[in-house]
Each structure stands twice: as C-alpha cells, then as structure tokens.
Amino acid sequence: MRFVDQIRIHAKAGDGGNGCCSFRREKYIPHGGPDGGDGGGGGDIILQADHDTDNLVALFFEPLVRSARGGHGKGKNKHGRSAGPTIVRVPAGTVVHRAGREHGDPVEEEPIADLTEHGQRFILCKGGDGGKGNTHFKSSTNRVPRQHTKGFPGEEGWFSLELRTIADVGLVGYPNAGKSTLLGAISAAHPKTAPYPFTTLHPVIGVVDLPEYNRLTVADIPGIIEGAHDNKGLGHEFLRHIVRCKMLLFVLDMAGSEGRSPIADYQSLRKELRLYDPTLVKKPSAVVANKSDLPAAASHADAFRKKFPKMPVVEISALEKSGLGPLIEKMQQ
C-alpha cells in the first residue's frame, strides 16, 4: 500500500442555511404575523488523531474535503437542520500548517495544530451560521417584516498536513545496517528486507512487549546517507520522523561488511542529525553493534569503544537473534 506522510489539501466547511420569509395564514386567524424559521448551521471539518491510522493515504486520493451545508428555514417557525461535522481521521503525530493556494507558495513556519494523542480533535474549518428568519425582525412599528438573512459561508482554505511518527525508540543507520532485520527480531513487525540499499521506503513501527504488561514502540527510519540534511537520498522525507522519538539507537554494521568504517558511519550519522535539527543529538542514545557474528566485528567494536568511551554499545546479531535481551533492557531503561 502507498505510504503518504505529507499531503496538501483544500478544506471547505458547510455554508449556513438561509432564513425564511413566511407569514402565518390560517383560517380564522387574519393577522397571523411572521413565522419564518432560521437556517441551520453548516458542518465543521474536524481532524481527529487516530492510532489505527498510520499514514495520510486517504487524503491523497481525496484532497478536497467538503462538509454539508445547513438546511434552509421554513414557514411555521421551522428551523433548518444543522449539518453534522465531517471528521477526517489522521495518524497521531500529524502537524497541520496553513498553506498557500499554489504548490509553490511557502508554508507557514508555525503549525496551527499538532495532533499527538489518540482522540485529540482540531476544528480545521468552522461551519457557517444559519440565517435569520423574518420572525426576528417583527416589532411594534414593523408588523409585516419581509427582512430575512442568508446563511453565512463556511470557512475554507489550503492546508499542509505533515506526519511525524511518534515512537519511543528510533532506529537510525545507513542502508543495509540491519535496522529492518532488528525490528523484525524484537517485535511482530514484518518490514521488507533485501540485500540492497533503500529496501525500506517508509517508516515501519513495531511494538516490543516488556515484562509486567508494558510495551514500547520502535520505529525503523529508512536509511540515512551523507547529505541527508540537504535532502539527498531519502533526506527530509524521513528525517522528520526522528524528531518525536524519545531515544535513538544508532544501528551500525560493526563488521564493516559493506566496506565502510563503523566509526565513520557513526560520526556521519550524528553530523546529519545535528545539521537537520540540533536537538536530535541531545536525545538519549546508544549504539547497536550489529552483525557481531562476523569475524571482523570484535576488533571494530574494541576500536569503537576506545574512540567513544562514554557511548553505550550493545553487541548483537539481528540475523542470529543474539544479544537482543540486553538491548531490550537498555531500551526499557
């Protein structure tokens, strides 16, 4: 299924119904007076965070969101029916910005809403109020009022929705470092794995069960390469998903099976995170020394610990599922 984490939509709330101009005409009641009812209110457009929704693909196919208008007023003081709200379910972690009319227009820097909790709601566009019937205009000097008002238009505008994945732990690493294999080993998630770079094309979240019925969520962030902060590779497409993680795990190919140095990889990853958002390098973090079952891994791990003595290092083999217990304990801490 297509994964969409950024979408631009146009939303239009419902217009209010018109007020009615009517007079009571019944047998034996020659001076019935005005009895025009009010129009009903237009429907709101509401965004609601939903933990059962994991991306914005529904809005990709329906980027024009509309809500129903209110009913018109009728005679005998009958008010028009107010339209119900249109509720659009979005993933928890969705940030809403007001956008320009054209695709090239800049997006406002400050978000107008940040939906982070399940069930949290935000009124994106308010429905218009209904018009007044001629009953409201009667007075001692105006006994036959023909004035009535039309319904007010509902709010509308262009908006940019951006998903920032909410997870306890984010797996960060170069392509083919073993992040997807690790996520599949510690959770019930089944991310695609293959022996070529950029196998993972969108963030995958797995749930890790802990003792005493506790659990934590782990996000596999697609491979970051040098220059990602300048939007190279997958770049900004997925760097935004790291921002909300409480802890970062740097997954390194400690055996250097891809011909790269684990130390250089770690330094490069931290540099890219710092250039994208300086707060990322201040998050609690640890290094996952993956592929420790290969011969060169032990010597590389010793050199890494000497270079970075304060950084916690957990040696594992995601493929062999060894060393996962200490890693889960570290995440739980």
C-alpha positions in Angstrom: 0.0 0.0 0.0 1.2 3.5 -0.8 2.7 5.4 2.2 1.9 9.1 2.4 3.4 11.3 5.1 2.9 14.7 3.6 -0.2 16.0 1.8 -1.7 19.3 0.7 -5.5 19.6 0.9 -8.3 22.1 0.4 -11.0 22.1 3.0 -14.4 23.9 2.8 -16.8 23.8 5.7 -20.5 23.9 5.1 -22.4 27.1 4.5 -25.3 28.1 6.8 -28.8 27.7 5.6 -30.9 30.7 4.6 -33.5 32.2 6.9 -37.1 32.1 5.7 -39.6 34.9 5.0 -43.1 33.5 5.7 -46.4 34.6 7.2 -48.9 32.6 9.2 -52.0 32.1 7.1 -54.7 30.0 8.7 -58.5 30.1 8.7 -60.0 32.4 11.3 -56.5 34.0 12.0 -56.5 37.1 9.8 -53.4 38.6 11.4 -51.1 35.6 11.8 -47.8 37.5 11.6 -44.4 36.4 10.5 -43.4 32.8 11.1 -40.2 32.3 9.0 -37.7 29.9 10.6 -33.9 30.2 10.9 -31.4 28.4 8.7 -29.3 25.6 10.1 -25.6 25.8 10.7 -23.1 24.4 8.2 -21.0 21.3 9.1 -17.5 21.7 10.6 -14.4 19.9 9.3 -12.6 18.3 12.2 -9.3 16.5 12.2 -9.1 13.6 14.7 -6.0 11.8 15.7 -6.5 8.0 15.4 -4.0 5.4 16.5 -5.5 2.9 14.0 -4.4 5.2 11.1 -0.7 5.1 10.2 -0.4 7.5 7.2 -2.3 10.1 5.2 -3.0 8.0 2.1 -6.8 8.5 2.4 -6.3 12.3 1.8 -4.0 11.5 -1.1 -7.0 10.2 -3.1 -9.4 12.8 -1.7 -7.5 16.0 -1.2 -10.7 18.1 -1.5 -12.6 17.9 1.8 -16.1 19.2 2.0 -18.8 19.4 4.6 -22.6 19.6 4.2 -24.4 22.9 4.3 -27.2 23.6 6.7 -30.9 23.3 5.8 -33.0 26.4 4.9 -35.6 27.7 7.3 -39.3 27.1 6.6 -42.7 28.5 7.5 -44.4 27.8 10.8 -41.1 28.7 12.5 -39.4 25.6 11.3 -35.7 25.9 11.6 -33.4 24.2 9.1 -31.4 21.2 10.2 -27.8 21.8 11.2 -25.3 19.7 9.3 -23.2 17.3 11.2 -19.4 17.6 11.2 -17.1 15.9 8.7 -14.5 14.0 10.7 -11.2 13.3 9.0 -9.1 10.7 10.8 -5.4 11.3 10.7 -2.4 9.5 12.4 -1.3 10.6 15.8 1.7 12.8 15.2 0.1 14.9 12.4 1.2 18.5 12.2 -1.1 21.0 10.4 0.1 24.1 8.6 -1.8 26.7 6.7 -0.6 26.7 3.1 -0.8 29.0 0.0 -3.1 28.5 -2.9 -0.4 27.3 -5.3 2.0 24.4 -4.8 5.0 26.8 -4.8 3.7 29.0 -2.1 5.6 28.8 1.2 4.1 27.0 4.2 3.8 28.9 7.4 6.6 28.1 9.8 4.4 27.8 12.9 1.9 25.0 12.9 -1.7 25.7 13.7 -2.3 22.3 15.2 -0.2 19.3 16.4 -2.3 16.2 17.0 -0.2 13.9 19.2 -2.8 11.9 21.2 -5.4 9.4 20.2 -8.8 11.1 20.0 -7.4 14.6 20.0 -9.5 16.9 17.8 -8.9 20.1 15.9 -11.6 22.2 14.0 -9.9 22.8 10.7 -12.7 24.8 9.2 -15.8 26.2 11.1 -19.2 25.8 9.5 -21.2 28.9 8.7 -24.0 30.1 10.9 -27.6 29.9 9.7 -29.5 33.0 8.5 -32.4 34.6 10.5 -36.0 34.2 9.6 -38.3 37.2 9.3 -39.7 36.4 12.8 -36.6 38.1 14.3 -37.5 41.4 12.6 -41.0 42.0 13.8 -41.6 45.0 16.1 -44.4 47.4 17.1 -43.5 49.5 14.0 -42.7 46.7 11.6 -45.5 44.2 11.9 -45.1 42.8 8.4 -41.3 42.3 8.2 -40.0 40.9 5.0 -36.4 41.0 6.0 -34.5 37.8 6.4 -30.8 36.9 6.1 -28.9 34.4 4.2 -26.6 31.9 5.8 -23.0 32.7 6.4 -20.4 30.9 4.3 -18.3 28.2 6.0 -14.5 28.7 6.4 -12.2 27.3 3.7 -8.5 27.2 2.9 -5.5 25.3 1.8 -3.6 23.3 4.4 -0.5 21.2 4.5 -0.5 18.1 6.7 2.8 16.5 7.8 3.1 13.2 9.6 5.9 12.9 12.2 6.0 9.4 13.5 5.5 9.0 17.3 7.7 6.2 18.7 9.6 5.6 21.9 12.8 4.5 20.1 14.0 5.4 16.6 16.4 3.1 14.7 18.9 5.2 12.8 21.6 3.9 10.5 23.0 3.6 7.0 21.2 1.4 4.4 21.8 -2.3 4.9 22.9 -1.8 8.5 20.3 -4.3 9.6 17.6 -2.0 11.1 14.7 -3.8 9.5 16.1 -7.2 10.5 16.5 -5.9 14.0 12.9 -4.6 14.2 11.6 -7.9 12.9 13.6 -9.8 15.6 12.4 -7.8 18.6 8.8 -7.2 17.5 6.0 -8.7 15.5 6.6 -6.2 12.6 7.5 -7.7 9.3 9.4 -5.0 7.4 10.8 -5.9 4.0 14.4 -6.9 4.0 16.7 -7.4 1.0 20.5 -7.3 0.3 20.3 -3.9 -1.5 20.2 -0.3 -0.2 17.0 1.6 0.5 14.9 -1.6 0.8 12.8 0.2 3.4 11.0 3.1 1.7 8.8 4.3 4.6 9.0 4.2 8.4 7.8 1.0 10.0 6.7 0.8 13.6 6.9 -2.3 15.8 5.7 -2.9 19.3 8.1 -4.6 21.8 6.5 -6.4 24.7 8.1 -5.9 28.1 7.6 -7.5 31.5 4.6 -6.6 33.6 2.5 -5.9 30.5 4.5 -2.9 29.5 5.4 -2.2 25.9 7.4 0.3 23.8 7.2 1.3 20.2 10.2 1.2 17.9 10.4 3.0 14.5 12.6 1.8 11.7 13.6 5.0 9.9 14.7 4.5 6.3 18.4 4.7 5.6 20.1 8.0 6.1 23.2 8.8 4.0 25.7 11.6 4.0 24.0 14.8 2.8 20.5 13.8 4.1 20.1 17.2 5.8 20.4 18.7 2.3 17.6 16.3 1.1 20.0 13.8 -0.5 18.9 10.2 -0.7 15.5 9.9 1.2 16.6 13.1 3.0 13.9 15.3 4.5 11.3 12.7 3.6 12.0 10.7 6.7 14.4 12.8 8.9 11.2 14.5 10.3 10.1 11.1 11.7 13.1 11.1 14.1 12.1 14.3 15.8 9.5 12.8 18.1 11.4 9.7 19.2 12.4 9.7 22.9 15.5 7.6 22.3 17.8 7.0 19.3 19.6 3.7 18.5 22.4 4.1 16.0 22.5 0.7 14.2 26.0 0.1 12.8 27.4 -2.6 10.7 30.2 -3.3 13.2 31.8 -5.9 10.9 32.2 -3.3 8.1 30.6 -5.8 5.6 29.6 -3.0 3.3 33.2 -1.7 3.1 32.5 1.2 5.5 34.0 2.1 8.8 31.7 1.9 11.8 33.3 4.9 13.4 33.0 7.0 10.3 29.3 5.9 9.9 28.5 6.9 13.5 30.2 10.3 13.1 28.4 10.9 9.8 25.0 10.0 11.2 25.4 12.3 14.2 26.5 15.1 11.8 23.5 14.7 9.6 21.1 14.7 12.6 22.8 17.8 14.1 22.6 19.7 10.8 18.9 18.8 10.4 17.9 19.6 14.0 20.5 20.3 16.7 18.1 18.9 19.4 18.3 15.4 17.9 21.9 14.8 19.1 20.8 15.7 22.7 18.4 12.8 22.9 19.3 9.7 24.9 21.1 7.3 22.6 23.0 4.1 22.3 24.9 2.2 19.6 23.7 -1.2 18.4 26.8 -3.1 17.1 25.0 -5.3 14.6 26.5 -8.2 12.7 28.6 -9.2 15.7 28.6 -12.8 14.5 31.0 -11.9 11.7 34.8 -12.2 12.3 35.8 -8.5 12.0 33.1 -7.2 14.4 35.1 -7.8 17.6 38.1 -5.7 16.7 35.9 -2.9 15.3 33.8 -2.9 18.5 37.0 -2.6 20.6 38.2 0.3 18.5 34.8 2.0 18.6 34.7 1.8 22.5 38.2 3.4 22.7 37.1 6.2 20.4 33.8 6.8 22.2 34.2 5.5 25.7 31.0 7.3 27.0 28.7 5.9 24.4 26.8 2.7 25.4 27.5 -0.1 22.9 25.3 -3.3 22.7 26.7 -6.0 20.5 24.0 -8.1 18.7 23.3 -10.2 15.7 19.9 -9.3 14.4 20.1 -12.2 11.9 21.0 -14.8 14.5 18.8 -13.1 17.2 21.6 -13.0 19.7 22.2 -10.2 22.2 18.6 -9.0 22.0 17.9 -9.3 25.7 20.5 -6.7 26.9 19.3 -4.4 24.0 15.7 -4.5 25.1 16.7 -3.8 28.7 18.7 -0.8 27.5 15.6 0.5 25.6 13.4 -0.1 28.7 15.8 2.0 30.8 
